[in-house]
Amino acid sequence: MITRPLDLQSKLRPAPRSMDPLFYVSVGLVGLLFVLFGSRFVLAPGLGVDFRMPELVGARAGAATTQRVISVLPSGQIFADGLLNKPQLRLWLKAEAAKLKDPSLLVRASAGVPLSELADIISIAHEAGFVRVVVGAEEPAAGTGSPSARQR
């Protein structure tokens, strides 16, 4: 920096001799925030929390354990290890089926997902190598009336 003509060097404060510990704390906190908000376990802004699966009497009787789970919203969004479209879902399902012996998949579809969408996802899963594909449903809560009455 050119400071000689106006003697600016004398008006500047001297450079610090060591790093302030607060600097390291600030850098650590910023790094922690990046790690936490970059995690796939943090709910991203814009994702709804009102996910309701269809209700079916006897849903628990037909319950089965599965090794992988995907969620499908009425808007067509598919979530596995993040938001996927159908070509990405096909690749993800093939990769996951290759890792498992007798792979099984649970499709958690929201109550408003069209049957054609579910059928398409189930056929993609079978093509990828999943032996069993289960569509999730919830048992109706006791004493709350019919499922259609609660959704109004």
N, C-alpha and C positions, 0 to 999 in steps of 0.2 A: 504494500500500500504506500502511496506517495504521501508522506506527512511532513517532509522537511520545509517546504516553502512557508507554510502557515504555522509550523510548530504544533501540529495536531497530536503528535505522539505524547506530548505532556498532558493533554486533556483526556486521553484515553485511560481507562483503568487497566491495570496490569493483568496479564493472562493468569488464570488460576494455576496454582502449582500442582494440585491433585484433583481427582474427580470427586464430586460430592456424592455421599452415599444415597442421597435422595434420587439421584440420576439412576442408579442401579435399581432402586425400588420401582421407579416409574417404568423403566424398560421391562422389568419383570412383570408388572401388572398388565402392561400392554400385551406382552407375549401371552400371558394367561388368558386374557380376553379373546385373543385370536384363537387360542386352542379351544376354549369353551364354546364360542359362537361358531366355530367351524365344525363342531362335533355333529354327527348325524342324530344325536339324541336330543338336540335342542329343537323345539318347535319353531319352524321358520314362520316369519310374518306372512299372513295370508292363508295359512292352512287352518281349516276349521277344526273345532274340537267337538262338534255335534254329530259325530259318526255314529249312526244307529244301524245295527244289523237287523235283518228281518227276524220276526219272532215266529216260533214254530213249537207247538205242543209236542213234547217228546224229543226235543232237540238233544237233550243230555243222554237219552237212551242210545241214540245213534252216534254219539261222540267217538272220535278216534284220535289217537295221537298222530301228529304229523311232524315232519322234520323241517319244513320250510313254510313260511307264511308270506302271502302278499295281500295288500289291501286295495280295493277298487272303489272309487268314488263315482257318483252319478255323472259327474262332468267328464268322465273318461280317463281321469288320472289314475295311474297304477303306481303303487309304492311297494318296493321290495327293499333294496338298500338305498333308497332314494327314489325320486320321481323317474319313472321309466315310460317310454312309449312302447308300442307293440313290437317293433323290431328289436329294441333294446331288451324288452322282456323275454323275447325268444332266445336271445344270446345268453341272458342271465340264467334262464331256466335250464338251458343246455349245460352251462358251466356248473350249476348247482347239482343237476342230476348226475353228472359225471363224478362228482365227489362222493356220492352216497351209494350205499347198497340198498336196493328196494326203496327208491325215493318216494316220498309222499308230500303232498302240497295242500295247505289250507288256504282257500280263497275267502278272505273276509270282504264280502261285497256289501256295500251300503244298501239300505232298503230300496233306494230308487234306481239301482243299476238295472238296465234292461236285460232280459233273458238272453237276447242275441249276443250281447257283450260277454256275458258269463260263458255262453257256449263257445264263443271264439277263444276266450282265455283258457278254458278247459281243454279244447282241442290243441292249442299251442303247447300246453303242459304235457299232454299225452305224446305229442310229436317229439318233444324234447327228451322224453324218456321217463317221465314220472309214472309210476305204477298205479298210484292211487291219488285222486284229486278229490278233496272234500270241500264242499261249499258250506261256510259257517252260518249258523243261525243261533239265536238266543232263546232260552226258555222264557215264556211270558211270566212276569212277576205275579205272584198270587194276590188275588183280590183287587186287581187294577182294571178289570174289564177286558174287553176285546182289544187286540193290538191296533185295529183300525180306529177305534175310538180315541186312543191315546195320541195318535199321530195327527189328529185334527187340530 
